[in-house]
């Protein structure tokens, strides 16, 4: 159990902190399509170059993106494409939970005579 606790602490400090910003998730998603330069990302995300560069630094420091220099241009790519599977799974869980809560709110708002009752199993 201690090993698992230690591993989870490491997971949070390395991976989860890298994923805790919507722009970083967007950058990872875009890089999953194809490698891009900072200029490409600035144009697509609509954020200032300094902001995009800061996000890329975090992602590179956490080992999630690679960078390749060609003269003055730096191209970024995903180090671990399977991170997109994790992001997709988290999005699916979020959508399922939003749908579940919306259904609960809808049922709570219906008058008692029209409320849907789940059949007993």
C-alpha positions as CSV (number, residue, x, y, z in Angstrom):
1,X,0.0,0.0,0.0
2,X,2.9,2.4,0.8
3,X,4.3,1.9,-2.7
4,X,0.9,2.7,-4.3
5,X,0.6,5.9,-2.1
6,X,4.1,7.0,-3.2
7,X,3.4,6.3,-6.8
8,X,0.1,8.3,-6.6
9,X,1.9,11.2,-5.0
10,X,4.4,11.1,-7.9
11,X,1.6,10.8,-10.4
12,X,-0.1,13.9,-9.0
13,X,3.1,15.9,-8.8
14,X,4.3,15.0,-12.3
15,X,1.3,14.2,-14.6
16,X,-1.8,15.7,-12.9
17,X,-0.2,19.1,-12.4
18,X,0.8,19.1,-16.1
19,X,-2.8,18.4,-17.0
20,X,-4.5,20.9,-14.7
21,X,-4.8,23.7,-17.3
22,X,-7.3,23.7,-20.2
23,X,-4.7,25.3,-22.6
24,X,-2.2,22.5,-21.9
25,X,-4.9,19.9,-22.6
26,X,-5.7,21.7,-25.8
27,X,-2.0,21.9,-26.8
28,X,-1.7,18.1,-26.1
29,X,-4.8,17.5,-28.3
30,X,-3.4,19.6,-31.1
31,X,0.0,17.9,-30.9
32,X,-1.8,14.6,-31.1
33,X,-3.0,15.5,-34.6
34,X,0.5,16.5,-35.8
35,X,3.7,18.2,-34.6
36,X,3.5,22.0,-34.5
37,X,5.7,25.0,-33.9
38,X,5.0,27.6,-31.2
39,X,3.8,29.9,-34.0
40,X,1.3,27.3,-35.2
41,X,0.0,26.8,-31.6
42,X,-0.2,30.6,-31.0
43,X,-2.4,31.0,-34.1
44,X,-4.6,28.0,-33.3
45,X,-5.1,28.6,-29.6
46,X,-5.2,32.4,-29.8
47,X,-3.0,32.9,-26.8
48,X,0.2,35.1,-26.6
49,X,3.4,33.4,-27.6
50,X,4.9,33.8,-24.1
51,X,1.9,32.0,-22.6
52,X,2.0,29.1,-25.1
53,X,5.8,28.8,-24.5
54,X,5.3,28.6,-20.8
55,X,2.7,25.8,-21.2
56,X,5.1,24.0,-23.5
57,X,7.9,24.3,-21.0
58,X,5.7,22.6,-18.3
59,X,4.7,19.9,-20.7
60,X,8.3,19.3,-21.8
61,X,9.6,19.3,-18.2
62,X,7.0,16.6,-17.4
63,X,8.0,14.5,-20.4
64,X,4.8,14.9,-22.3
65,X,6.2,16.7,-25.3
66,X,9.4,16.6,-27.3
67,X,11.0,19.6,-29.0
68,X,13.1,19.6,-32.1
69,X,15.0,22.7,-33.1
70,X,15.5,23.6,-36.8
71,X,17.4,26.9,-36.9
72,X,15.3,29.4,-35.0
73,X,12.1,27.3,-35.2
74,X,11.2,24.7,-32.6
75,X,8.7,22.0,-33.4
76,X,6.8,20.2,-30.6
77,X,5.4,16.7,-30.7
78,X,3.8,14.3,-28.2
79,X,6.2,12.1,-26.3
80,X,3.5,9.7,-25.2
81,X,0.4,9.6,-27.6
82,X,-1.4,7.4,-25.0
83,X,-1.9,10.6,-22.9
84,X,-4.7,11.4,-25.4
85,X,-6.5,8.2,-24.3
86,X,-6.3,9.4,-20.7
87,X,-7.6,12.8,-21.7
88,X,-10.4,11.2,-23.7
89,X,-11.4,9.0,-20.8
90,X,-11.5,11.9,-18.4
91,X,-13.7,13.8,-20.8
92,X,-16.1,10.8,-21.2
93,X,-16.3,10.5,-17.4
94,X,-17.0,14.2,-17.1
95,X,-19.8,14.1,-19.8
96,X,-21.3,11.0,-18.2
97,X,-21.4,12.7,-14.8
98,X,-22.9,15.9,-16.2
99,X,-25.6,13.9,-18.0
100,X,-26.3,11.9,-14.8
101,X,-26.6,15.1,-12.7
102,X,-28.8,16.7,-15.4
103,X,-31.1,13.7,-15.3
104,X,-31.3,13.9,-11.5
105,X,-32.2,17.6,-11.7
106,X,-34.8,16.9,-14.4
107,X,-36.4,14.2,-12.3
108,X,-36.4,16.4,-9.1
109,X,-38.2,19.2,-11.0
110,X,-41.0,17.0,-12.3
111,X,-44.3,17.1,-10.3
112,X,-44.7,13.9,-8.2
113,X,-47.5,12.6,-10.5
114,X,-45.3,12.7,-13.6
115,X,-42.0,11.7,-12.0
116,X,-40.4,8.6,-13.6
117,X,-40.0,5.7,-11.3
118,X,-37.3,3.1,-12.1
119,X,-38.6,-0.5,-12.2
120,X,-37.6,-2.7,-9.4
121,X,-35.2,-5.5,-10.3
